[in-house]
């Protein structure tokens, strides 16, 4: 994600009242973001929806199949350098 795209996402989250930004006391250009009460509520609802979707998606898979799927997905994300540290 480019810095401009991230800035657009942050701005949208702030406009929706899901995060609040306050100036950093020592850096004029830094505005740390924190979830608002509404942001925490929305995040909980999203977590619950994802958990339910994951349970449904994996319901007919064996534990071995689930482990293989997760390992494959982690490898794919690592190949994209998109979030998991290298082994």
C-alpha positions as CSV (number, residue, x, y, z in Angstrom):
1,X,0.0,0.0,0.0
2,X,1.4,3.4,-0.9
3,X,1.7,6.1,1.7
4,X,-1.0,8.1,-0.2
5,X,-3.4,5.1,-0.1
6,X,-2.8,4.6,3.6
7,X,-3.5,8.3,4.2
8,X,-6.8,8.0,2.3
9,X,-7.8,5.0,4.4
10,X,-6.9,6.8,7.7
11,X,-8.8,9.9,6.6
12,X,-11.9,7.7,5.8
13,X,-11.7,5.9,9.1
14,X,-11.5,9.2,10.9
15,X,-14.4,10.7,8.9
16,X,-16.5,7.7,9.9
17,X,-15.7,8.2,13.6
18,X,-13.8,4.9,13.9
19,X,-10.5,6.4,14.8
20,X,-9.3,9.6,16.4
21,X,-6.0,11.3,15.7
22,X,-4.2,13.6,18.0
23,X,-1.0,15.6,17.4
24,X,2.2,14.0,18.7
25,X,3.7,16.2,21.5
26,X,7.2,16.1,19.9
27,X,6.6,15.7,16.2
28,X,4.6,18.3,14.3
29,X,3.8,15.9,11.4
30,X,3.0,12.8,13.4
31,X,-0.7,12.2,14.3
32,X,-1.1,8.8,16.2
33,X,-4.4,7.1,15.6
34,X,-6.5,5.3,18.2
35,X,-9.7,3.4,17.9
36,X,-12.8,5.2,19.2
37,X,-15.5,3.4,21.1
38,X,-17.4,3.0,17.8
39,X,-14.2,1.7,16.2
40,X,-13.8,-0.9,18.9
41,X,-17.5,-1.9,18.4
42,X,-17.1,-2.3,14.7
43,X,-13.8,-4.2,15.1
44,X,-15.5,-6.7,17.5
45,X,-18.4,-7.2,15.0
46,X,-15.9,-7.8,12.2
47,X,-13.9,-10.2,14.3
48,X,-17.0,-12.2,15.1
49,X,-18.1,-12.2,11.5
50,X,-14.7,-13.4,10.3
51,X,-14.6,-16.1,13.0
52,X,-18.0,-17.4,11.9
53,X,-17.0,-17.4,8.3
54,X,-13.8,-19.3,9.1
55,X,-15.7,-21.9,11.1
56,X,-18.1,-22.4,8.2
57,X,-15.4,-22.5,5.6
58,X,-13.3,-25.0,7.5
59,X,-16.1,-27.1,8.9
60,X,-15.6,-30.1,6.6
61,X,-11.9,-30.1,6.6
62,X,-9.8,-32.4,8.8
63,X,-7.3,-30.8,11.2
64,X,-4.5,-31.9,8.9
65,X,-6.2,-30.2,5.9
66,X,-6.7,-27.0,7.9
67,X,-3.0,-27.0,9.0
68,X,-1.9,-27.5,5.4
69,X,-4.1,-24.7,4.1
70,X,-2.8,-22.3,6.8
71,X,0.8,-23.2,6.0
72,X,0.2,-22.7,2.3
73,X,-1.4,-19.3,2.9
74,X,1.4,-18.2,5.2
75,X,3.9,-19.2,2.5
76,X,2.0,-17.3,-0.1
77,X,1.9,-14.1,2.1
78,X,5.6,-14.5,2.8
79,X,6.3,-14.8,-1.0
80,X,4.6,-11.4,-1.4
81,X,6.5,-9.9,1.5
82,X,3.2,-8.9,2.9
83,X,3.1,-9.5,6.6
84,X,4.8,-12.6,8.0
85,X,8.5,-12.6,8.9
86,X,10.7,-14.9,7.0
87,X,11.6,-18.2,8.8
